[in-house]
Amino acid sequence: MCIKWIIALVPFLSFSASAQGRVEAEITNFESNKGTCRACLFNNAASFTGEGGEPYRCVQLPVIGKRVQAVFDNVPSGTYALFVLHDVNNNKKMDKNFVGIPKEGYGASRNKLPFAAAPSFNENSFAVQNNGTIRLSVRLRNL
C-alpha cells in the first residue's frame, strides 16, 4: 500500500521541483573588459547589506564587449535583489578609496543607487514567480 502512494506522488514531486523561476540580467556600462563581473542574488535585506547571512547565489563571469549576461536558473518563488560588482583586479571584493567611495563599478537590480549611500534591498527588490522569467537591465555606476 505504501509503494502505491510513493508512486502516485513521484510525478507531483518532480513537477514541484521544476516549478521555479529564472532571473536574467543584462549588465552594461563597464569601463573596460578587465577583470570579472560578480553578480549576486540575495533573498533578504540583511545579507544584501552585509549585516548577516550570505547571498542566495553568485556567479562570476568574464566581461566581453563591456557587457555581461548573468542568468540564474531554478530560483524558488520569493523576493530577491541583485547586486553587481565589476571586480577589475579579481580580488573578490569592492575596492574603495580612503574616504570609502567605490573605485570599481557597481549596480543593483532596479538601478536604485543613492549617491551617498549603499543601495537598499527594498528599493531594488523584485518578485520571482514559479515558471516565470524576470529580465533585468542593470547599468553600472562608475565613480
Backbone as a printed PyTorch tensor [residue, N CA C, xyz], in Angstrom:
tensor([[[  0.8200,  -1.1970,   0.0000],
         [  0.0000,   0.0000,   0.0000],
         [  0.8620,   1.2590,   0.0000]],

        [[  1.9310,   1.2750,   0.7680],
         [  2.8250,   2.4320,   0.8620],
         [  3.4990,   2.7170,  -0.4780]],

        [[  3.8830,   1.6910,  -1.2090],
         [  4.5500,   1.8610,  -2.5010],
         [  3.6280,   2.5570,  -3.4950]],

        [[  2.3160,   2.2450,  -3.4550],
         [  1.3600,   2.8950,  -4.3650],
         [  1.3230,   4.4030,  -4.1160]],

        [[  1.3840,   4.8200,  -2.8430],
         [  1.3710,   6.2480,  -2.5240],
         [  2.6400,   6.9380,  -3.0130]],

        [[  3.7620,   6.2970,  -2.8550],
         [  5.0280,   6.8700,  -3.3170],
         [  5.0110,   7.0270,  -4.8360]],

        [[  4.5540,   5.9940,  -5.5370],
         [  4.4810,   6.0580,  -6.9970],
         [  3.5230,   7.1560,  -7.4330]],

        [[  2.4230,   7.3280,  -6.7110],
         [  1.4440,   8.3680,  -7.0500],
         [  2.0230,   9.7670,  -6.8150]],

        [[  2.9210,   9.9100,  -5.8450],
         [  3.4870,  11.2250,  -5.5300],
         [  4.6640,  11.6120,  -6.4140]],

        [[  5.3380,  10.6680,  -7.0430],
         [  6.5310,  10.9630,  -7.8290],
         [  6.2760,  12.0130,  -8.9080]],

        [[  5.2240,  11.9050,  -9.7430],
         [  5.0090,  12.9490, -10.7530],
         [  4.7810,  14.3210, -10.1330]],

        [[  4.0810,  14.3700,  -8.9970],
         [  3.8210,  15.6470,  -8.3410],
         [  5.1120,  16.2600,  -7.8160]],

        [[  5.9520,  15.4330,  -7.2000],
         [  7.2110,  15.9260,  -6.6430],
         [  8.1410,  16.4300,  -7.7320]],

        [[  8.2350,  15.7380,  -8.8430],
         [  9.1170,  16.2170,  -9.8980],
         [  8.5610,  17.4810, -10.5470]],

        [[  7.2340,  17.6260, -10.5900],
         [  6.6590,  18.8580, -11.1290],
         [  6.9830,  20.0270, -10.2010]],

        [[  6.8530,  19.8130,  -8.8970],
         [  7.1220,  20.8730,  -7.9260],
         [  8.5710,  21.3230,  -7.9870]],

        [[  9.4940,  20.3970,  -8.1590],
         [ 10.9070,  20.7420,  -8.2000],
         [ 11.2450,  21.5730,  -9.4310]],

        [[ 10.5090,  21.3600, -10.5270],
         [ 10.8200,  22.0960, -11.7410],
         [ 10.0520,  23.4130, -11.8410]],

        [[  9.1140,  23.6340, -10.9390],
         [  8.3020,  24.8490, -10.9990],
         [  9.0050,  25.9960, -10.2890]],

        [[ 10.1290,  26.4000, -10.8470],
         [ 10.8840,  27.5060, -10.2710],
         [ 11.1180,  28.5520, -11.3410]],

        [[ 11.5740,  29.7220, -10.9170],
         [ 11.7430,  30.8270, -11.8420],
         [ 13.1570,  30.9770, -12.3690]],

        [[ 13.3080,  32.0010, -13.1910],
         [ 14.5900,  32.2980, -13.8390],
         [ 14.7970,  33.8160, -13.7670]],

        [[ 16.0300,  34.2190, -13.5150],
         [ 16.3890,  35.6450, -13.4980],
         [ 17.4900,  35.8510, -14.5260]],

        [[ 17.2430,  36.7620, -15.4650],
         [ 18.2280,  37.1170, -16.4930],
         [ 18.5640,  38.5920, -16.3240]],

        [[ 19.8450,  38.8980, -16.2220],
         [ 20.2760,  40.2890, -16.0540],
         [ 21.2550,  40.6720, -17.1560]],

        [[ 20.8930,  41.6860, -17.9180],
         [ 21.7850,  42.2800, -18.9170],
         [ 22.5040,  43.4230, -18.2040]],

        [[ 23.8220,  43.2930, -18.0500],
         [ 24.6010,  44.2620, -17.2760],
         [ 25.5000,  45.0360, -18.2280]],

        [[ 25.3960,  46.3710, -18.1900],
         [ 26.1340,  47.2290, -19.1120],
         [ 26.8640,  48.3400, -18.3590]],

        [[ 27.5770,  49.1380, -19.1030],
         [ 28.3170,  50.3090, -18.6390],
         [ 29.6040,  49.9480, -17.8950]],

        [[ 30.2450,  48.8610, -18.3090],
         [ 31.5610,  48.5270, -17.7710],
         [ 32.5700,  49.4930, -18.3820]],

        [[ 33.5360,  49.9510, -17.6040],
         [ 34.5500,  50.8570, -18.1320],
         [ 35.5630,  50.1340, -19.0060]],

        [[ 35.7310,  48.8200, -18.7880],
         [ 36.6870,  48.0360, -19.5710],
         [ 36.2710,  46.5690, -19.5370]],

        [[ 37.0270,  45.7440, -20.2560],
         [ 36.8090,  44.3020, -20.2320],
         [ 37.7230,  43.6040, -19.2250]],

        [[ 38.4860,  44.3780, -18.4700],
         [ 39.4100,  43.8080, -17.4800],
         [ 38.6420,  43.1710, -16.3270]],

        [[ 39.2690,  42.1900, -15.6930],
         [ 38.6860,  41.5810, -14.5080],
         [ 37.4550,  40.7600, -14.8140]],

        [[ 36.5970,  40.6520, -13.8110],
         [ 35.3770,  39.8610, -13.9430],
         [ 34.1860,  40.6200, -13.3750]],

        [[ 33.0210,  40.1150, -13.7180],
         [ 31.7750,  40.6400, -13.1600],
         [ 31.2940,  39.6320, -12.1310]],

        [[ 31.0120,  40.1040, -10.9430],
         [ 30.4430,  39.2520,  -9.8920],
         [ 29.0200,  39.7350,  -9.6510]],

        [[ 28.0530,  38.8600,  -9.9130],
         [ 26.6390,  39.1850,  -9.7310],
         [ 26.0740,  38.2540,  -8.6690]],

        [[ 25.4680,  38.8320,  -7.6290],
         [ 24.9290,  38.0350,  -6.5320],
         [ 23.4480,  38.3190,  -6.3400]],

        [[ 22.7110,  37.2390,  -6.1890],
         [ 21.2760,  37.2910,  -5.9510],
         [ 21.0470,  37.1070,  -4.4520]],

        [[ 20.3020,  38.0300,  -3.8530],
         [ 20.0350,  37.9970,  -2.4140],
         [ 18.5440,  37.7860,  -2.1820]],

        [[ 18.2030,  37.0450,  -1.1150],
         [ 16.7990,  36.8170,  -0.8090],
         [ 16.3720,  37.4300,   0.5200]],

        [[ 17.2160,  38.3070,   1.0930],
         [ 16.8150,  39.0500,   2.2930],
         [ 17.6760,  40.2980,   2.4480]],

        [[ 17.1400,  41.2570,   3.1860],
         [ 17.7960,  42.5550,   3.3410],
         [ 19.1020,  42.4630,   4.1190]],

        [[ 19.1610,  41.6110,   5.1430],
         [ 20.3670,  41.5270,   5.9810],
         [ 21.5710,  41.0610,   5.1700]],

        [[ 21.3880,  40.0690,   4.3440],
         [ 22.5290,  39.6000,   3.5450],
         [ 22.8740,  40.6050,   2.4440]],

        [[ 21.8710,  41.2850,   1.8900],
         [ 22.1160,  42.2850,   0.8360],
         [ 22.9820,  43.4320,   1.3600]],

        [[ 22.7440,  43.8570,   2.5870],
         [ 23.5050,  44.9710,   3.1600],
         [ 24.7730,  44.5190,   3.8630]],

        [[ 25.0190,  43.2010,   3.9170],
         [ 26.2210,  42.6930,   4.5570],
         [ 26.1090,  42.6030,   6.0610]],

        [[ 24.8890,  42.7320,   6.5930],
         [ 24.7010,  42.6900,   8.0430],
         [ 24.5420,  41.2770,   8.5860]],

        [[ 24.3750,  40.3120,   7.7190],
         [ 24.2360,  38.9370,   8.1910],
         [ 23.7920,  38.0080,   7.0900]],

        [[ 24.3690,  36.8380,   7.0590],
         [ 23.9850,  35.8630,   6.0450],
         [ 24.7980,  36.0090,   4.7740]],

        [[ 24.5360,  35.0990,   3.8800],
         [ 25.2500,  35.0350,   2.6060],
         [ 24.2820,  35.2830,   1.4570]],

        [[ 24.8060,  35.6160,   0.2830],
         [ 23.9330,  35.7370,  -0.8880],
         [ 23.2600,  34.3890,  -1.1770]],

        [[ 22.0850,  34.4400,  -1.7930],
         [ 21.4180,  33.2060,  -2.1940],
         [ 22.2720,  32.4610,  -3.2200]],

        [[ 22.7600,  33.1850,  -4.2240],
         [ 23.6030,  32.5730,  -5.2580],
         [ 24.4070,  33.6680,  -5.9510]],

        [[ 25.6490,  33.3460,  -6.3140],
         [ 26.5120,  34.2830,  -7.0360],
         [ 27.0640,  33.6110,  -8.2920]],

        [[ 27.3250,  34.4340,  -9.2920],
         [ 28.0310,  33.9730, -10.4820],
         [ 29.1650,  34.9440, -10.7510]],

        [[ 30.2430,  34.4250, -11.3000],
         [ 31.3810,  35.2470, -11.6910],
         [ 31.5790,  35.0180, -13.1760]],

        [[ 31.5310,  36.1040, -13.9530],
         [ 31.5370,  35.9960, -15.4070],
         [ 32.5590,  36.9300, -16.0310]],

        [[ 33.0920,  36.5600, -17.1940],
         [ 34.0070,  37.4670, -17.8920],
         [ 33.2370,  38.6360, -18.5080]],

        [[ 33.9100,  39.7600, -18.6020],
         [ 33.3170,  40.9390, -19.2500],
         [ 33.7610,  40.9140, -20.7070]],

        [[ 32.8070,  40.8780, -21.6140],
         [ 33.1050,  40.8410, -23.0510],
         [ 32.3240,  41.9490, -23.7360]],

        [[ 33.0360,  42.8030, -24.4450],
         [ 32.3630,  43.9140, -25.1150],
         [ 31.7290,  44.8860, -24.1390]],

        [[ 32.3260,  44.9720, -22.9400],
         [ 31.8640,  45.8710, -21.8730],
         [ 30.4280,  45.5830, -21.4480]],

        [[ 30.0350,  44.2940, -21.5250],
         [ 28.7100,  43.8810, -21.0580],
         [ 28.7520,  42.4340, -20.6040]],

        [[ 27.7460,  42.0520, -19.8140],
         [ 27.6520,  40.6990, -19.2730],
         [ 26.1810,  40.2940, -19.2370]],

        [[ 25.9260,  39.0330, -19.5090],
         [ 24.5920,  38.4530, -19.3610],
         [ 24.6870,  37.4430, -18.2160]],

        [[ 24.0460,  37.7370, -17.0920],
         [ 24.0320,  36.8310, -15.9400],
         [ 22.6840,  36.1330, -15.8820]],

        [[ 22.7100,  34.8180, -15.6930],
         [ 21.4760,  34.0350, -15.6490],
         [ 21.4710,  33.1790, -14.3890]],

        [[ 20.3390,  33.2010, -13.7000],
         [ 20.1290,  32.3730, -12.5180],
         [ 18.9110,  31.4970, -12.7960]],

        [[ 19.1300,  30.1980, -12.9240],
         [ 18.0520,  29.2410, -13.1590],
         [ 17.6150,  28.6040, -11.8420]],

        [[ 16.4280,  27.9970, -11.8640],
         [ 15.9080,  27.2460, -10.7150],
         [ 15.8550,  28.0850,  -9.4420]],

        [[ 15.3160,  29.2980,  -9.5630],
         [ 15.1770,  30.2000,  -8.4210],
         [ 13.7720,  30.0040,  -7.8330]],

        [[ 13.6740,  29.6270,  -6.5560],
         [ 12.3560,  29.4640,  -5.9400],
         [ 11.5900,  30.7840,  -5.9100]],

        [[ 10.2720,  30.7170,  -5.9320],
         [  9.4820,  31.9390,  -5.8750],
         [  9.7960,  32.6730,  -4.5710]],

        [[  9.8030,  33.9980,  -4.6550],
         [ 10.1160,  34.8220,  -3.4980],
         [ 10.5770,  36.1980,  -3.9360]],

        [[ 11.0630,  36.9730,  -2.9840],
         [ 11.5350,  38.3320,  -3.2330],
         [ 13.0540,  38.3380,  -3.2050]],

        [[ 13.6520,  38.9680,  -4.2160],
         [ 15.1050,  38.9760,  -4.3860],
         [ 15.5820,  40.3730,  -4.7770]],

        [[ 16.8770,  40.5950,  -4.6480],
         [ 17.5480,  41.7780,  -5.1800],
         [ 18.9110,  41.3220,  -5.6880]],

        [[ 19.3710,  41.9690,  -6.7520],
         [ 20.6440,  41.6190,  -7.3760],
         [ 21.6490,  42.7360,  -7.1390]],

        [[ 22.8650,  42.3620,  -6.7590],
         [ 23.9620,  43.3240,  -6.6520],
         [ 25.0650,  42.8700,  -7.5890]],

        [[ 25.6520,  43.8260,  -8.3020],
         [ 26.6670,  43.5260,  -9.3070],
         [ 27.9220,  44.3470,  -9.0200]],

        [[ 29.0780,  43.7070,  -9.1730],
         [ 30.3630,  44.3760,  -8.9780],
         [ 31.2760,  44.0730, -10.1570]],

        [[ 31.9190,  45.1090, -10.6880],
         [ 32.9610,  44.9050, -11.6940],
         [ 34.2740,  44.7880, -10.9320]],

        [[ 34.7120,  43.5750, -10.6980],
         [ 35.9360,  43.3040,  -9.9390],
         [ 37.1240,  43.3700, -10.8950]],

        [[ 37.5810,  44.5710, -11.1310],
         [ 38.6090,  44.8360, -12.1350],
         [ 39.9060,  44.0740, -11.8410]],

        [[ 40.3060,  44.0070, -10.5700],
         [ 41.5700,  43.3630, -10.2210],
         [ 41.3950,  41.9360,  -9.6850]],

        [[ 40.2080,  41.3800,  -9.7870],
         [ 39.9160,  39.9930,  -9.3870],
         [ 40.2870,  39.6630,  -7.9370]],

        [[ 40.0910,  40.6090,  -7.0240],
         [ 40.4030,  40.3300,  -5.6230],
         [ 39.1590,  39.9370,  -4.8130]],

        [[ 38.0280,  39.7750,  -5.4960],
         [ 36.7680,  39.2960,  -4.8970],
         [ 36.2130,  40.2170,  -3.8210]],

        [[ 36.4720,  41.5170,  -3.9510],
         [ 35.8770,  42.4910,  -3.0320],
         [ 35.7710,  43.8350,  -3.7410]],

        [[ 34.9160,  44.6990,  -3.1970],
         [ 34.7610,  46.0390,  -3.7550],
         [ 35.8710,  46.9210,  -3.1920]],

        [[ 36.7060,  47.4320,  -4.0740],
         [ 37.7710,  48.3270,  -3.6460],
         [ 37.2140,  49.7360,  -3.4790]],

        [[ 37.6680,  50.3940,  -2.4000],
         [ 37.2130,  51.7610,  -2.1030],
         [ 38.4280,  52.6500,  -1.8670]],

        [[ 38.2320,  53.9430,  -2.0540],
         [ 39.3150,  54.8780,  -1.7750],
         [ 39.3680,  55.1720,  -0.2720]],

        [[ 40.2410,  56.0770,   0.1490],
         [ 40.4410,  56.3460,   1.5680],
         [ 39.2180,  56.9310,   2.2690]],

        [[ 38.2620,  57.4810,   1.5030],
         [ 37.0400,  58.0410,   2.0920],
         [ 35.8870,  57.0290,   2.0500]],

        [[ 36.0980,  55.8830,   1.4220],
         [ 35.0610,  54.8590,   1.3500],
         [ 34.2410,  54.8610,   0.0710]],

        [[ 34.6700,  55.6510,  -0.9130],
         [ 33.9530,  55.7070,  -2.1970],
         [ 34.4410,  54.5610,  -3.0870]],

        [[ 33.4970,  53.7920,  -3.6670],
         [ 33.8950,  52.6680,  -4.5170],
         [ 34.7830,  53.0880,  -5.6850]],

        [[ 35.8420,  52.3000,  -5.9160],
         [ 36.7520,  52.5430,  -7.0310],
         [ 36.4220,  51.6550,  -8.2330]],

        [[ 35.4820,  50.7240,  -8.0400],
         [ 35.0820,  49.8180,  -9.1200],
         [ 33.5810,  49.9970,  -9.3680]],

        [[ 33.1720,  49.6990, -10.5960],
         [ 31.7710,  49.8470, -10.9550],
         [ 30.8750,  48.8880, -10.1870]],

        [[ 29.6580,  49.3550,  -9.8820],
         [ 28.7010,  48.5220,  -9.1590],
         [ 27.2870,  48.8690,  -9.6330]],

        [[ 26.3720,  47.9630,  -9.3690],
         [ 24.9920,  48.1940,  -9.7710],
         [ 24.0480,  47.3210,  -8.9680]],

        [[ 22.7570,  47.5770,  -9.1400],
         [ 21.7250,  46.8070,  -8.4450],
         [ 20.5440,  46.5990,  -9.3870]],

        [[ 19.7220,  45.6270,  -9.0490],
         [ 18.6790,  45.1420,  -9.9470],
         [ 17.7450,  46.2030, -10.5120]],

        [[ 17.3310,  47.1790,  -9.7450],
         [ 16.4090,  48.1970, -10.2470],
         [ 17.1170,  49.5360, -10.4960]],

        [[ 18.4450,  49.5030, -10.4650],
         [ 19.2600,  50.6970, -10.7000],
         [ 18.9670,  51.8240,  -9.7130]],

        [[ 18.5240,  51.4670,  -8.5230],
         [ 18.2900,  52.4510,  -7.4530],
         [ 19.5790,  52.5390,  -6.6430]],

        [[ 20.4120,  53.5060,  -7.0150],
         [ 21.7270,  53.6650,  -6.4060],
         [ 21.8450,  55.0590,  -5.8060]],

        [[ 21.5360,  55.2060,  -4.5190],
         [ 21.6550,  56.5340,  -3.8970],
         [ 23.0730,  57.0620,  -4.0290]],

        [[ 23.2180,  58.3640,  -4.1410],
         [ 24.5410,  58.9410,  -4.3710],
         [ 25.4760,  58.7410,  -3.1850]],

        [[ 25.0060,  58.9870,  -1.9770],
         [ 25.8960,  58.9570,  -0.8150],
         [ 25.6060,  57.7960,   0.1260]],

        [[ 24.9990,  56.7300,  -0.3840],
         [ 24.7060,  55.5790,   0.4690],
         [ 24.7140,  54.3040,  -0.3770]],

        [[ 24.7770,  53.1830,   0.3070],
         [ 24.7260,  51.8920,  -0.3820],
         [ 23.3060,  51.6250,  -0.8670]],

        [[ 23.1430,  50.8700,  -1.9410],
         [ 21.7990,  50.5340,  -2.4080],
         [ 21.0560,  49.6990,  -1.3680]],

        [[ 19.7320,  49.8120,  -1.3470],
         [ 18.9480,  49.0540,  -0.3750],
         [ 18.2420,  47.8740,  -1.0420]],

        [[ 17.9800,  46.8640,  -0.2480],
         [ 17.2720,  45.6710,  -0.7150],
         [ 15.8630,  46.0400,  -1.1740]],

        [[ 15.1360,  46.8020,  -0.3480],
         [ 13.7420,  47.1250,  -0.6630],
         [ 13.5980,  47.9050,  -1.9640]],

        [[ 14.4630,  48.8730,  -2.1960],
         [ 14.3650,  49.6790,  -3.4190],
         [ 14.7650,  48.9080,  -4.6680]],

        [[ 15.5100,  47.8340,  -4.5100],
         [ 15.9910,  47.0680,  -5.6590],
         [ 15.3710,  45.6770,  -5.7600]],

        [[ 14.3900,  45.3850,  -4.9220],
         [ 13.8170,  44.0400,  -4.9020],
         [ 12.8180,  43.8160,  -6.0330]],

        [[ 12.6170,  42.5530,  -6.3500],
         [ 11.6710,  42.1220,  -7.3710],
         [ 11.1700,  40.7430,  -6.9800]],

        [[ 10.0160,  40.3650,  -7.5070],
         [  9.4080,  39.0750,  -7.1720],
         [  9.6710,  38.0550,  -8.2700]],

        [[ 10.0400,  36.8540,  -7.8590],
         [ 10.1950,  35.7310,  -8.7740],
         [  9.0020,  34.8030,  -8.5510]],

        [[  8.3480,  34.4280,  -9.6310],
         [  7.2040,  33.5200,  -9.5730],
         [  7.5980,  32.1850, -10.1870]],

        [[  6.9270,  31.1280,  -9.7740],
         [  7.1710,  29.8050, -10.3590],
         [  6.9450,  29.8510, -11.8650]],

        [[  7.8530,  29.2410, -12.5920],
         [  7.8140,  29.1580, -14.0540],
         [  7.9010,  30.5160, -14.7500]],

        [[  8.2340,  31.5750, -14.0220],
         [  8.3530,  32.8960, -14.6290],
         [  9.8060,  33.2780, -14.8670]],

        [[ 10.0050,  34.2170, -15.7820],
         [ 11.3400,  34.7500, -16.0620],
         [ 11.3270,  36.2430, -15.7850]],

        [[ 12.2660,  36.6860, -14.9890],
         [ 12.4510,  38.1090, -14.6990],
         [ 13.6330,  38.5780, -15.5280]],

        [[ 13.4310,  39.6420, -16.2850],
         [ 14.5170,  40.2210, -17.0840],
         [ 14.8820,  41.5810, -16.5160]],

        [[ 16.1470,  41.7260, -16.1670],
         [ 16.6430,  42.9570, -15.5730],
         [ 17.6500,  43.6150, -16.4960]],

        [[ 17.6810,  44.9290, -16.4670],
         [ 18.6760,  45.6930, -17.1990],
         [ 19.4320,  46.5280, -16.1690]],

        [[ 20.6550,  46.1220, -15.8780],
         [ 21.4540,  46.7790, -14.8340],
         [ 22.5420,  47.6150, -15.4910]],

        [[ 22.5740,  48.8860, -15.1110],
         [ 23.6070,  49.8010, -15.6220],
         [ 24.5480,  50.1210, -14.4640]],

        [[ 25.8310,  49.7750, -14.6190],
         [ 26.7940,  50.0190, -13.5650],
         [ 27.0390,  51.5010, -13.3390]],

        [[ 27.3030,  51.8400, -12.0850],
         [ 27.7350,  53.1980, -11.7520],
         [ 29.2340,  53.1360, -11.5450]],

        [[ 29.9340,  54.0350, -12.2120],
         [ 31.3850,  54.1580, -12.0730],
         [ 31.6920,  55.5390, -11.5430]],

        [[ 32.2980,  55.5960, -10.3620],
         [ 32.6040,  56.9110,  -9.7490],
         [ 34.0420,  57.2960,  -9.9940]]])
